[in-house]
Amino acid sequence: MKFRIAIILFLFPSFLFAQESNSELWEKANNFYTTEEYQQAVSVYEQILHNGEESAKLYFNLGNAYYKTGDVNNAILNYERAKVLAPQDEDIEFNLKIANQFVVTKIEELPQPFFLRWRTSVANKYPADTWAIISVSAFLLFLFLLGFFFFSRSVAVKRLGFWIGIVAIVFSGFTFSLAAQQKKKINTRDHAIVFCPRVTVKSSPSETGTDLFLIYEGLKIQVTDSLSNWKEIKLADGNQGWLPDSCIVKI
């Protein structure tokens, strides 16, 4: 017991110091950005990331600082990372669109069925944690109404509780699936940004593979497979091929 207490007393001040250190770093980075010392701001924001802190706000600020230095690739990368954590944030979406104007490769996305587009649009209204809270709340409402159904003596109350309970449990299941979808985005991270100024996509994971098409830096791609130091990628227009993994950075 004494040993455990000693460990806690040893770690607790260190934790407080790290928290204070990150707080000071935030203030320092924001001051650098305000005074237009953007490269210094980038360095300090990166240090905060290195300390283990991760948030949409941090990635957004880092993306802004990179954009101001003229590093559009890293700006897009960090905006995309911010968007994964806060898909509903309009500022992130707006700045990402501005940065994407500098991407040479223009892709026409394959049309999706209406239901999938609608589902994605709804899911992006909130992050995973918010959808999970909504799902649990709907399930608790279902349990409450279930109690009404079993213990109420009024037939009208039983009927009302039954139908509202059905709606609540269906809604809980739907919002749970949205939470799972958003959580999968965070955990999978199967998209990446191209960092090579210009790269040829191959038909196979080899330099001797057939040249398929050219893509340029800043483009967002999906990683579908991996073999040695090669990645199979898929574009939004459906085209697929292989790239050296040194040419991409995962979101």
HELIX and SHEET records of a PDB file:
HELIX    1   1 LYS A    2  THR A   34  1                                  33    
HELIX    2   2 TYR A   38  HIS A   50  1                                  13    
HELIX    3   3 ALA A   56  THR A   69  1                                  14    
HELIX    4   4 VAL A   72  LEU A   85  1                                  14    
HELIX    5   5 GLU A   90  ASN A  100  1                                  11    
HELIX    6   6 PHE A  114  ALA A  123  1                                  10    
HELIX    7   7 ALA A  128  PHE A  151  1                                  24    
HELIX    8   8 VAL A  155  THR A  188  1                                  34    
HELIX    9   9 ASP A  245  CYS A  247  5                                   3    
SHEET    1   A 5 GLN A 240  PRO A 244  0                                        
SHEET    2   A 5 TRP A 230  LYS A 234 -1                                        
SHEET    3   A 5 LYS A 220  LEU A 227 -1                                        
SHEET    4   A 5 HIS A 191  VAL A 194 -1                                        
SHEET    5   A 5 ILE A 248  LYS A 250 -1                                        
SHEET    1   B 2 ARG A 198  LYS A 202  0                                        
SHEET    2   B 2 ASP A 211  TYR A 216 -1                                        
END                                                                             
